[in-house]
């Protein structure tokens, strides 16, 4: 059974940084897409960033480009999201998700998690202004 364990959320002041981690387990496949999605109160879920394990291809949501960086350690099946220059509008519950379809790095991440088959519990990120 695929399981995703997210950690690293918390309270930070605007302009600060946080690093989220997502550890995946319960599968042996080496090729997968893992990513972060977020949902703020009253808003639809949106894709933050995704990475494909096979070639390191990445996707970033428009408002994250230049501020967030996704990385992964394939041997550990763990992905990291470094979030810098945080803004109050980044406040949301952040979810880690995974899928084994290659195209999900784009079509899943750009469409709020469409088709992503496995989800972890969310971690709350609160940015105070």
C-alpha positions as CSV (number, residue, x, y, z in Angstrom):
1,X,0.0,0.0,0.0
2,X,1.4,3.3,-1.0
3,X,1.8,5.7,1.8
4,X,2.9,9.3,1.9
5,X,4.2,11.0,5.0
6,X,4.4,14.8,4.8
7,X,6.2,17.0,7.3
8,X,7.6,20.5,7.7
9,X,4.6,22.8,7.9
10,X,4.3,25.5,10.5
11,X,4.0,29.2,11.1
12,X,6.4,31.6,9.5
13,X,6.6,35.3,8.9
14,X,6.2,36.8,5.5
15,X,9.5,36.7,3.7
16,X,10.6,33.7,5.6
17,X,11.3,30.1,4.5
18,X,10.0,26.6,5.1
19,X,11.0,23.2,3.9
20,X,8.4,20.5,3.4
21,X,9.3,16.8,3.1
22,X,7.3,13.9,1.7
23,X,8.4,10.4,2.3
24,X,6.8,7.7,0.1
25,X,6.7,4.0,0.9
26,X,4.9,0.8,0.1
27,X,6.0,0.4,-3.5
28,X,9.1,-0.8,-5.4
29,X,8.7,1.1,-8.7
30,X,11.5,3.5,-9.5
31,X,9.5,5.7,-11.8
32,X,6.9,7.9,-10.4
33,X,5.7,11.5,-10.1
34,X,5.6,13.1,-6.7
35,X,4.4,16.6,-5.9
36,X,2.8,19.1,-3.7
37,X,-0.6,20.6,-3.9
38,X,-2.3,23.2,-1.7
39,X,-5.7,24.3,-0.8
40,X,-6.6,27.5,1.0
41,X,-10.0,28.1,2.7
42,X,-12.6,28.8,0.1
43,X,-10.3,28.1,-2.8
44,X,-9.8,25.2,-5.2
45,X,-6.8,22.9,-4.8
46,X,-3.9,24.0,-6.9
47,X,-0.7,22.4,-8.0
48,X,2.4,23.8,-6.3
49,X,5.2,21.7,-7.8
50,X,5.8,18.2,-9.1
51,X,8.9,16.2,-10.0
52,X,9.3,13.1,-12.1
53,X,11.8,10.6,-10.7
54,X,13.0,9.1,-14.0
55,X,14.4,12.3,-15.4
56,X,14.0,15.1,-12.9
57,X,11.4,16.9,-14.9
58,X,9.6,19.5,-12.9
59,X,6.5,21.6,-12.9
60,X,5.8,24.8,-10.9
61,X,2.7,26.8,-10.5
62,X,3.0,30.3,-11.8
63,X,3.0,32.0,-8.5
64,X,5.7,29.6,-7.1
65,X,8.2,30.1,-9.8
66,X,11.4,31.6,-8.6
67,X,10.4,31.2,-4.9
68,X,9.9,27.4,-4.5
69,X,12.2,24.6,-5.4
70,X,11.3,20.9,-5.5
71,X,13.9,18.2,-5.3
72,X,13.9,14.5,-4.6
73,X,16.2,11.8,-3.3
74,X,15.1,8.7,-5.4
75,X,16.9,6.2,-3.2
76,X,14.8,7.4,-0.2
77,X,11.7,8.0,-2.3
78,X,11.5,11.4,-0.6
79,X,10.7,14.8,-2.1
80,X,11.4,18.1,-0.7
81,X,9.8,21.5,-1.3
82,X,12.0,24.5,-0.3
83,X,9.7,27.5,0.0
84,X,11.4,30.9,0.1
85,X,10.1,34.5,0.2
86,X,6.8,33.3,1.6
87,X,3.8,35.5,1.3
88,X,0.5,35.5,3.2
89,X,-1.2,34.1,0.1
90,X,0.9,31.0,0.5
91,X,-1.1,30.1,3.6
92,X,-2.8,26.8,2.9
93,X,-2.9,23.1,3.7
94,X,-0.2,21.5,1.6
95,X,-0.7,17.9,0.4
96,X,1.8,15.5,-1.0
97,X,0.6,13.3,-3.8
98,X,2.1,10.6,-6.0
99,X,1.3,8.7,-9.2
100,X,3.0,6.3,-11.6
101,X,1.9,7.9,-14.8
102,X,4.7,9.9,-16.4
103,X,2.5,12.7,-17.7
104,X,1.2,13.5,-14.3
105,X,4.1,15.8,-13.7
106,X,2.4,18.2,-16.1
107,X,-1.3,17.2,-16.5
108,X,-1.7,16.3,-12.9
109,X,0.2,19.1,-11.4
110,X,-1.2,21.8,-13.6
111,X,-4.8,20.6,-13.0
112,X,-4.9,20.6,-9.2
113,X,-3.9,17.0,-8.8
114,X,-6.0,15.5,-11.6
115,X,-5.3,11.8,-11.8
116,X,-2.9,11.7,-8.9
117,X,-3.7,8.3,-7.4
118,X,-2.2,8.6,-3.9
119,X,-2.4,11.3,-1.4
120,X,-0.9,12.0,2.0
121,X,-2.4,13.9,4.9
122,X,-2.0,17.6,4.6
123,X,0.4,19.8,6.5
124,X,-0.6,23.4,7.4
125,X,1.5,26.3,6.3
126,X,0.6,29.6,7.8
127,X,2.4,32.8,6.7
128,X,1.8,35.8,8.9
129,X,2.0,39.3,7.5
